[in-house]
Amino acid sequence: MTDASDGILDLWPTKLVRRHLPDFEEPTQAMVKLIRDMERVNKNLTTDYLAPDFFNKDEPSINWLREQVNATVVDYLRAIGIDYDVRWSIQGWSNINRLGDYHDAHNHPGSYLSGTYYLKVPTVKEPMRNRPDVRPSNITFYDPRPGINMNSIKGDPYVDPEFTVMPEPGLLMMWPAFLNHFIHPNLSKETRVTVSFNIVLKWQDHYLPTQ
């Protein structure tokens, strides 16, 4: 598509949601207990991606989170200028990360958006001899444009090769599913508990871009 207007354009931006949910304490505590009960039944809960969808459970805390995720998808679509009907499903799974657990850099094929809700995040790390730049339990997102850091200069927000967030309970993050991200190791004996999810579009022909 060609645009002949003058000015400085935001070309190929990447929108990322970082939202602190209101009144999160009670439903979050309930979800932590629910997830711990689920792990007693399925010891491989964190890595069993074929386990029943977390959002299929009819629990008040999960219903609350489902509503928050759906509302955030609506806000995301509005922010990028999509003003037509879009339908989707949420596919979710829970994670319990213990001392040393991490997740390699990856993205989520087959999905439109991905996200994580943080229920419990360790506040301290164990006394170890680590590099001074370790970022335990953080999440880092990487610029999807290969080699863009070759042109990096200080202060230019469009060429920073990575973006790192230290999560906290009550934080909901959402991003385009193609975006590579890395979950830094948990260096605490405290567990890190999250719910991750994918937004999968229910296909309609009017999604096809205008050529």
Backbone as JSON, one array per atom type, in Angstrom:
{
  "sequence": "MTDASDGILDLWPTKLVRRHLPDFEEPTQAMVKLIRDMERVNKNLTTDYLAPDFFNKDEPSINWLREQVNATVVDYLRAIGIDYDVRWSIQGWSNINRLGDYHDAHNHPGSYLSGTYYLKVPTVKEPMRNRPDVRPSNITFYDPRPGINMNSIKGDPYVDPEFTVMPEPGLLMMWPAFLNHFIHPNLSKETRVTVSFNIVLKWQDHYLPTQ",
  "N": [[0.85, -1.19, 0.0], [0.56, 2.22, -0.84], [1.41, 5.41, 0.42], [1.15, 8.74, -0.03], [1.4, 10.93, 1.58], [2.97, 13.67, 3.35], [5.53, 13.84, 5.96], [6.7, 12.35, 9.11], [6.71, 8.98, 9.53], [5.49, 6.26, 11.53], [6.78, 3.33, 10.91], [6.3, -0.1, 10.53], [5.91, -0.65, 13.38], [6.07, -2.21, 16.66], [3.68, -3.17, 18.82], [3.32, -3.5, 22.31], [1.81, -4.73, 25.21], [1.75, -3.68, 28.53], [0.32, -4.03, 31.43], [-1.02, -3.26, 34.55], [-3.23, -4.97, 36.47], [-6.26, -4.02, 38.02], [-7.39, -4.55, 41.42], [-6.38, -7.16, 41.82], [-5.51, -8.94, 43.76], [-7.11, -10.89, 45.29], [-8.3, -12.73, 43.27], [-5.9, -13.58, 42.14], [-4.47, -14.86, 44.2], [-6.21, -16.99, 44.56], [-5.93, -18.32, 42.12], [-3.24, -19.15, 42.27], [-3.38, -21.09, 44.29], [-5.09, -22.89, 43.0], [-3.52, -23.67, 40.8], [-1.37, -24.92, 42.07], [-2.72, -27.1, 43.16], [-3.42, -28.35, 40.76], [-0.9, -29.12, 39.87], [-0.25, -31.14, 41.63], [-1.65, -33.22, 40.61], [-0.72, -33.4, 37.99], [2.46, -33.75, 37.43], [4.1, -32.76, 35.46], [3.16, -30.31, 34.73], [4.01, -27.7, 33.89], [5.42, -28.09, 31.51], [3.73, -29.53, 29.95], [2.17, -29.01, 27.3], [-0.02, -30.01, 26.04], [-1.91, -30.41, 27.89], [-5.21, -30.06, 29.37], [-6.9, -27.05, 28.39], [-6.25, -24.18, 30.24], [-8.06, -22.07, 30.47], [-10.48, -23.23, 30.07], [-11.6, -24.02, 32.39], [-14.17, -23.58, 34.75], [-13.94, -21.44, 36.95], [-14.13, -18.93, 39.45], [-11.84, -17.18, 39.68], [-10.4, -17.71, 37.34], [-12.31, -17.05, 35.45], [-12.4, -14.33, 35.91], [-9.78, -13.59, 35.06], [-9.96, -14.34, 32.37], [-11.82, -12.47, 31.41], [-10.31, -10.13, 31.74], [-8.19, -10.59, 29.96], [-9.57, -10.76, 27.48], [-10.63, -8.14, 27.35], [-8.26, -6.73, 27.16], [-7.28, -7.58, 24.69], [-9.18, -6.4, 23.02], [-8.57, -3.68, 23.5], [-5.96, -3.63, 22.49], [-6.36, -4.21, 19.74], [-7.84, -1.96, 19.04], [-5.9, -0.01, 19.48], [-4.07, -0.47, 17.43], [-5.51, 0.22, 15.27], [-7.47, -1.43, 14.15], [-10.68, -1.7, 13.14], [-12.79, -3.37, 12.63], [-14.86, -6.35, 12.86], [-13.43, -8.82, 14.85], [-12.72, -12.1, 15.79], [-11.83, -14.47, 18.32], [-10.12, -17.1, 20.14], [-9.0, -18.05, 23.42], [-6.11, -19.71, 24.43], [-4.67, -21.29, 27.07], [-2.12, -21.92, 29.6], [-0.61, -23.03, 32.66], [2.3, -22.13, 34.62], [4.89, -23.21, 36.72], [7.79, -22.18, 37.96], [10.82, -23.21, 39.29], [13.85, -23.05, 41.33], [16.46, -22.34, 39.17], [15.01, -22.85, 36.85], [14.12, -21.91, 33.51], [13.25, -20.38, 30.34], [13.96, -20.97, 27.03], [14.77, -18.61, 24.36], [12.06, -17.88, 22.27], [9.16, -18.04, 20.09], [5.59, -17.96, 19.34], [4.24, -19.91, 17.23], [1.44, -20.04, 14.97], [-0.34, -18.49, 16.34], [-1.96, -15.32, 16.99], [-1.62, -13.29, 18.93], [0.33, -13.33, 21.94], [0.75, -13.9, 25.48], [1.29, -13.24, 29.03], [0.27, -13.68, 32.38], [1.18, -12.59, 35.55], [1.4, -14.19, 38.56], [2.87, -14.85, 40.86], [6.0, -13.79, 41.83], [9.4, -14.22, 42.5], [11.1, -12.33, 45.0], [13.68, -12.1, 45.89], [17.03, -13.33, 45.27], [18.97, -16.35, 45.52], [22.05, -16.53, 47.43], [24.64, -16.46, 45.32], [27.51, -16.85, 43.2], [27.35, -14.92, 40.73], [27.34, -13.42, 37.43], [27.44, -9.83, 37.31], [25.38, -8.77, 35.81], [23.14, -10.37, 35.74], [19.67, -11.16, 35.37], [17.43, -12.27, 37.06], [14.37, -14.07, 36.68], [13.29, -12.18, 34.98], [11.72, -11.03, 31.91], [12.66, -10.9, 28.56], [12.33, -9.22, 25.51], [12.96, -9.38, 22.0], [14.12, -7.43, 19.28], [12.38, -7.88, 16.29], [13.52, -7.5, 13.82], [16.07, -8.68, 11.95], [19.49, -8.08, 12.63], [19.22, -5.35, 13.14], [20.49, -3.96, 15.16], [22.93, -3.29, 14.16], [22.84, -0.74, 13.24], [22.6, 0.82, 15.44], [22.33, 3.66, 17.55], [22.91, 5.63, 20.45], [20.0, 6.42, 22.3], [18.11, 6.28, 20.25], [14.96, 5.11, 19.91], [14.04, 3.22, 18.15], [15.89, 1.33, 17.45], [16.83, -0.15, 19.55], [17.99, -3.22, 20.59], [16.79, -4.96, 22.42], [14.26, -5.45, 24.95], [13.58, -5.39, 28.31], [11.74, -6.62, 31.07], [11.03, -6.54, 34.51], [8.89, -8.52, 36.04], [5.91, -8.34, 38.14], [3.52, -9.43, 40.63], [0.17, -9.37, 39.44], [0.61, -8.19, 37.02], [-0.12, -7.97, 33.6], [0.95, -9.0, 30.49], [1.13, -8.61, 26.94], [1.72, -9.44, 23.54], [2.68, -9.37, 20.01], [2.55, -12.58, 18.53], [4.7, -13.42, 17.04], [6.96, -12.37, 18.14], [10.13, -12.83, 19.46], [11.04, -14.0, 22.68], [12.56, -14.28, 25.91], [12.75, -16.09, 28.9], [14.22, -15.38, 31.81], [16.38, -17.21, 34.08], [15.04, -18.52, 37.12], [16.39, -17.63, 40.08], [15.9, -18.17, 42.7], [14.73, -19.85, 45.67], [12.11, -19.51, 46.04], [9.03, -19.99, 44.31], [8.1, -19.19, 40.95], [5.18, -18.19, 39.55], [3.0, -18.33, 36.87], [0.52, -17.57, 34.34], [0.36, -18.38, 31.06], [-0.61, -17.55, 27.69], [-2.21, -17.88, 24.47], [-3.61, -15.97, 21.83], [-5.78, -16.96, 19.52], [-6.89, -16.54, 16.32], [-10.22, -16.76, 15.06], [-10.88, -17.64, 11.97], [-11.93, -15.35, 9.47], [-12.97, -14.29, 6.28], [-12.72, -11.57, 5.78], [-10.46, -10.79, 7.09], [-8.34, -10.8, 5.4], [-5.64, -8.93, 4.11], [-5.78, -5.82, 2.24], [-4.51, -5.73, -0.96]],
  "CA": [[0.0, 0.0, 0.0], [1.35, 3.43, -0.98], [0.89, 6.59, 1.08], [1.91, 9.86, -0.58], [1.37, 12.08, 2.48], [4.26, 14.1, 3.89], [5.68, 13.73, 7.41], [7.49, 11.26, 9.67], [5.78, 7.88, 9.75], [5.86, 5.08, 12.32], [6.7, 2.22, 9.97], [6.53, -1.4, 11.13], [6.09, -0.63, 14.83], [5.63, -3.37, 17.41], [2.94, -2.8, 20.02], [3.43, -4.43, 23.42], [0.98, -4.31, 26.32], [2.2, -3.9, 29.9], [-0.84, -3.5, 32.14], [-1.23, -3.7, 35.93], [-4.66, -5.18, 36.61], [-6.8, -3.55, 39.31], [-8.06, -5.51, 42.32], [-5.9, -8.47, 41.39], [-4.99, -9.76, 44.86], [-7.93, -12.06, 45.64], [-8.32, -13.77, 42.23], [-4.55, -14.09, 41.9], [-4.2, -15.85, 45.25], [-7.04, -18.17, 44.28], [-5.33, -19.04, 41.0], [-2.03, -19.81, 42.73], [-3.8, -22.32, 44.98], [-5.64, -23.79, 41.99], [-2.42, -24.21, 40.0], [-0.63, -25.87, 42.91], [-3.54, -28.31, 43.2], [-3.3, -28.99, 39.45], [0.43, -29.74, 39.75], [-0.24, -32.38, 42.39], [-2.22, -34.25, 39.73], [0.13, -33.48, 36.8], [3.79, -33.28, 37.83], [4.72, -32.1, 34.31], [2.19, -29.28, 34.35], [4.61, -26.55, 33.22], [5.89, -28.43, 30.16], [2.71, -30.33, 29.27], [1.38, -28.06, 26.54], [-1.22, -30.68, 25.56], [-2.83, -30.53, 29.01], [-6.45, -29.31, 29.12], [-6.76, -25.6, 28.35], [-6.46, -23.56, 31.55], [-9.21, -21.18, 30.43], [-11.73, -24.0, 29.97], [-12.11, -24.27, 33.73], [-15.17, -22.62, 35.23], [-13.57, -21.02, 38.29], [-14.25, -17.46, 39.51], [-10.59, -16.48, 39.42], [-10.08, -17.87, 35.92], [-13.28, -16.24, 34.72], [-11.91, -12.94, 36.04], [-8.63, -13.39, 34.18], [-10.44, -14.42, 30.99], [-12.41, -11.16, 31.09], [-9.22, -9.16, 31.63], [-7.46, -10.86, 28.71], [-10.42, -10.36, 26.36], [-10.69, -6.67, 27.31], [-6.96, -6.24, 26.71], [-7.23, -7.82, 23.24], [-9.99, -5.34, 22.4], [-7.8, -2.44, 23.57], [-4.83, -3.77, 21.57], [-6.84, -4.06, 18.37], [-8.2, -0.55, 18.86], [-4.67, 0.78, 19.45], [-3.39, -0.6, 16.14], [-6.37, 0.75, 14.22], [-8.41, -2.4, 13.58], [-12.02, -1.22, 13.5], [-13.8, -4.3, 12.13], [-15.13, -7.48, 13.75], [-12.4, -9.85, 14.97], [-13.11, -13.12, 16.76], [-10.67, -15.24, 18.74], [-10.2, -17.95, 21.32], [-7.82, -17.99, 24.29], [-5.56, -21.01, 24.82], [-3.78, -20.96, 28.16], [-1.49, -22.96, 30.41], [0.03, -22.48, 33.85], [3.72, -22.41, 34.76], [5.54, -23.08, 38.02], [9.24, -22.22, 37.76], [11.59, -23.33, 40.52], [15.25, -22.63, 41.25], [17.18, -22.77, 37.97], [14.14, -22.98, 35.68], [14.09, -20.81, 32.56], [12.65, -20.76, 29.06], [14.76, -20.49, 25.9], [14.18, -17.65, 23.45], [11.1, -18.58, 21.42], [7.92, -17.34, 19.79], [4.43, -18.84, 19.43], [3.65, -20.1, 15.9], [0.03, -20.39, 14.87], [-1.15, -17.59, 17.15], [-1.91, -13.91, 16.6], [-1.01, -12.62, 20.06], [0.69, -14.16, 23.08], [0.82, -13.1, 26.69], [1.51, -13.88, 30.33], [-0.19, -13.01, 33.58], [2.1, -12.94, 36.62], [0.71, -14.41, 39.82], [3.83, -14.87, 41.95], [7.35, -13.55, 41.31], [10.36, -14.14, 43.61], [11.6, -10.97, 45.27], [15.12, -12.16, 46.2], [17.71, -14.48, 44.68], [19.85, -17.04, 46.45], [23.43, -16.03, 47.37], [25.45, -17.21, 44.37], [28.51, -16.05, 42.5], [26.83, -14.72, 39.38], [27.69, -12.19, 36.73], [26.68, -8.71, 37.89], [24.28, -8.34, 34.96], [22.05, -11.35, 35.67], [18.34, -10.58, 35.55], [16.58, -13.43, 37.37], [12.9, -14.02, 36.56], [12.86, -11.15, 34.02], [11.38, -11.44, 30.55], [13.29, -10.03, 27.57], [11.81, -9.27, 24.14], [14.02, -9.05, 21.05], [13.71, -6.76, 18.04], [12.15, -8.9, 15.28], [14.21, -7.19, 12.56], [17.43, -9.21, 12.08], [20.64, -7.21, 12.37], [18.92, -3.93, 13.27], [21.42, -3.34, 16.09], [24.1, -2.82, 13.42], [22.69, 0.7, 13.01], [22.17, 1.39, 16.7], [22.99, 4.79, 18.2], [22.3, 5.89, 21.75], [18.82, 7.27, 22.37], [17.14, 6.02, 19.18], [14.1, 4.05, 20.43], [13.66, 2.26, 17.12], [16.96, 0.38, 17.15], [17.25, -0.86, 20.75], [17.8, -4.63, 20.2], [16.02, -5.76, 23.36], [13.45, -4.75, 25.96], [13.49, -6.3, 29.44], [10.79, -6.24, 32.1], [10.98, -7.3, 35.75], [7.45, -8.61, 36.34], [5.42, -8.38, 39.52], [2.16, -9.96, 40.66], [-0.87, -8.47, 38.94], [1.0, -7.65, 35.72], [-0.52, -8.68, 32.39], [1.68, -8.58, 29.3], [0.63, -9.19, 25.7], [2.57, -9.0, 22.43], [2.49, -10.17, 18.8], [3.06, -13.92, 18.79], [5.96, -13.67, 16.32], [8.06, -11.7, 18.84], [10.95, -13.71, 20.27], [11.2, -13.58, 24.06], [13.37, -15.19, 26.74], [12.42, -16.05, 30.32], [15.47, -15.55, 32.54], [16.28, -18.24, 35.13], [14.64, -18.22, 38.5], [17.53, -17.88, 40.97], [15.38, -18.15, 44.06], [14.01, -21.04, 46.11], [10.7, -19.19, 45.89], [8.54, -20.33, 42.97], [7.57, -18.16, 40.06], [3.95, -18.78, 39.04], [2.4, -17.5, 35.83], [-0.38, -18.17, 33.36], [0.65, -17.92, 29.71], [-1.76, -17.79, 26.81], [-2.19, -17.46, 23.07], [-4.84, -15.51, 21.2], [-5.86, -17.63, 18.21], [-8.01, -15.95, 15.57], [-11.2, -17.58, 14.36], [-10.7, -17.05, 10.65], [-12.99, -14.81, 8.64], [-12.34, -13.86, 5.02], [-12.42, -10.14, 5.72], [-9.15, -10.53, 7.68], [-7.31, -10.72, 4.35], [-5.23, -7.53, 3.85], [-5.96, -5.25, 0.91], [-3.23, -5.73, -1.67]],
  "C": [[0.88, 1.24, 0.0], [0.64, 4.6, -0.3], [1.75, 7.77, 0.65], [1.96, 11.06, 0.36], [2.76, 12.4, 3.02], [4.31, 13.85, 5.4], [6.55, 12.56, 7.8], [6.52, 10.16, 10.08], [6.36, 6.87, 10.72], [5.69, 3.87, 11.43], [7.12, 0.93, 10.67], [6.77, -1.33, 12.64], [5.64, -1.94, 15.46], [4.96, -2.9, 18.69], [3.08, -3.89, 21.07], [2.63, -3.88, 24.6], [1.67, -4.65, 27.64], [1.18, -3.24, 30.8], [-0.92, -4.11, 33.54], [-2.75, -3.78, 36.18], [-5.14, -4.7, 37.98], [-7.42, -4.69, 40.1], [-7.67, -6.96, 42.01], [-5.63, -9.44, 42.54], [-5.81, -11.03, 45.1], [-7.97, -13.1, 44.53], [-6.95, -14.36, 41.96], [-4.18, -15.13, 42.95], [-4.98, -17.13, 45.02], [-6.45, -18.98, 43.13], [-4.05, -19.76, 41.4], [-2.37, -21.12, 43.42], [-4.31, -23.34, 43.97], [-4.51, -24.45, 41.19], [-1.58, -25.2, 40.81], [-1.41, -27.18, 43.05], [-3.44, -29.07, 41.87], [-1.97, -29.71, 39.31], [0.52, -31.02, 40.55], [-0.78, -33.54, 41.56], [-1.32, -34.48, 38.52], [1.49, -32.89, 37.13], [4.51, -32.53, 36.71], [3.89, -30.92, 33.82], [2.82, -28.18, 33.51], [5.01, -26.86, 31.79], [4.88, -29.24, 29.36], [1.75, -29.4, 28.52], [0.11, -28.68, 25.97], [-2.22, -30.91, 26.69], [-4.11, -29.74, 28.7], [-6.24, -27.8, 29.26], [-7.14, -25.0, 29.71], [-7.75, -22.74, 31.57], [-10.54, -21.91, 30.23], [-12.34, -24.29, 31.32], [-13.08, -23.17, 34.14], [-14.9, -22.33, 36.71], [-13.66, -19.5, 38.35], [-12.97, -16.71, 39.19], [-10.19, -16.56, 37.95], [-11.05, -17.07, 35.06], [-12.89, -14.76, 34.76], [-10.75, -12.68, 35.08], [-9.04, -13.44, 32.72], [-11.03, -13.08, 30.55], [-11.33, -10.1, 30.91], [-8.45, -9.34, 30.33], [-8.29, -10.41, 27.51], [-10.5, -8.84, 26.23], [-9.38, -6.1, 26.8], [-6.77, -6.47, 25.22], [-8.01, -6.73, 22.51], [-9.21, -4.02, 22.39], [-6.61, -2.47, 22.61], [-5.27, -3.55, 20.13], [-7.23, -2.61, 18.07], [-6.94, 0.31, 18.71], [-3.94, 0.67, 18.11], [-4.29, -0.23, 14.97], [-7.29, -0.25, 13.57], [-9.81, -2.08, 14.08], [-13.12, -2.12, 12.95], [-13.88, -5.5, 13.09], [-14.0, -8.5, 13.69], [-12.83, -10.82, 16.07], [-11.91, -14.01, 17.06], [-11.04, -16.19, 19.86], [-8.91, -17.77, 22.12], [-7.4, -19.42, 24.62], [-4.49, -20.74, 25.88], [-3.22, -22.16, 28.9], [-0.77, -22.29, 31.58], [1.49, -22.93, 33.92], [4.14, -22.24, 36.22], [7.03, -23.26, 37.79], [9.95, -22.23, 39.11], [13.04, -22.91, 40.29], [15.93, -23.22, 40.02], [16.33, -22.87, 36.72], [14.17, -21.72, 34.83], [13.4, -21.28, 31.3], [13.46, -20.13, 27.94], [14.02, -19.43, 25.1], [13.28, -18.39, 22.46], [9.98, -17.62, 21.05], [6.79, -18.37, 19.77], [3.76, -18.99, 18.07], [2.17, -20.47, 15.98], [-0.9, -19.5, 15.67], [-1.01, -16.16, 16.63], [-1.23, -13.08, 17.67], [-0.63, -13.66, 21.11], [0.78, -13.28, 24.31], [1.07, -13.93, 27.92], [0.89, -13.01, 31.41], [0.65, -13.52, 34.74], [1.36, -13.0, 37.95], [1.66, -14.31, 41.01], [5.23, -14.76, 41.36], [8.31, -13.45, 42.5], [10.91, -12.73, 43.76], [13.09, -10.95, 45.59], [15.72, -13.36, 45.48], [18.64, -15.08, 45.73], [21.27, -16.48, 46.34], [24.3, -16.93, 46.5], [26.5, -16.27, 43.78], [28.09, -15.95, 41.04], [27.5, -13.52, 38.73], [26.88, -11.04, 37.31], [25.47, -8.29, 37.07], [23.17, -9.37, 34.84], [20.73, -10.67, 35.99], [17.34, -11.69, 35.86], [15.09, -13.11, 37.28], [12.39, -12.9, 35.66], [12.39, -11.82, 32.73], [11.98, -10.41, 29.59], [12.67, -10.3, 26.2], [12.89, -8.76, 23.19], [13.43, -8.44, 19.78], [13.55, -7.8, 16.94], [12.86, -8.65, 13.95], [15.66, -7.63, 12.66], [18.49, -8.14, 11.77], [20.4, -5.74, 12.59], [19.9, -3.23, 14.2], [22.71, -2.88, 15.41], [24.05, -1.31, 13.21], [22.36, 1.46, 14.3], [23.01, 2.59, 17.12], [22.22, 5.11, 19.47], [21.09, 6.81, 21.64], [17.79, 7.06, 21.29], [16.23, 4.86, 19.61], [13.75, 2.98, 19.41], [14.74, 1.25, 16.79], [17.5, -0.3, 18.41], [16.98, -2.36, 20.53], [17.0, -5.46, 21.18], [15.28, -4.87, 24.35], [13.18, -5.73, 27.08], [12.56, -5.74, 30.51], [10.99, -7.15, 33.31], [9.53, -7.37, 36.17], [7.17, -8.53, 37.83], [4.01, -8.92, 39.51], [1.14, -8.92, 40.23], [-0.56, -7.87, 37.59], [0.53, -8.56, 34.59], [0.27, -8.11, 31.23], [1.13, -9.31, 28.09], [1.43, -8.61, 24.55], [2.25, -9.83, 21.18], [3.2, -11.51, 18.94], [4.38, -14.21, 18.07], [7.18, -13.16, 17.1], [8.82, -12.7, 19.71], [11.13, -13.13, 21.67], [11.89, -14.68, 24.85], [12.99, -14.99, 28.2], [13.69, -16.36, 31.1], [15.3, -16.55, 33.68], [15.78, -17.68, 36.45], [15.83, -18.59, 39.4], [17.12, -17.8, 42.43], [14.74, -19.49, 44.39], [12.5, -20.79, 46.14], [10.26, -19.55, 44.47], [8.06, -19.09, 42.24], [6.36, -18.77, 39.37], [3.29, -17.83, 38.05], [1.34, -18.3, 35.08], [-0.03, -17.55, 32.01], [-0.51, -18.28, 28.79], [-1.45, -17.33, 25.39], [-3.58, -16.98, 22.68], [-4.85, -16.06, 19.78], [-7.09, -17.1, 17.49], [-8.92, -17.03, 15.01], [-11.36, -16.96, 12.97], [-12.0, -16.57, 10.03], [-12.33, -14.18, 7.42], [-11.99, -12.37, 5.01], [-11.14, -9.78, 6.47], [-8.08, -10.31, 6.61], [-6.94, -9.26, 4.08], [-5.55, -7.11, 2.42], [-4.6, -5.17, 0.24], [-3.05, -4.48, -2.52]]
}
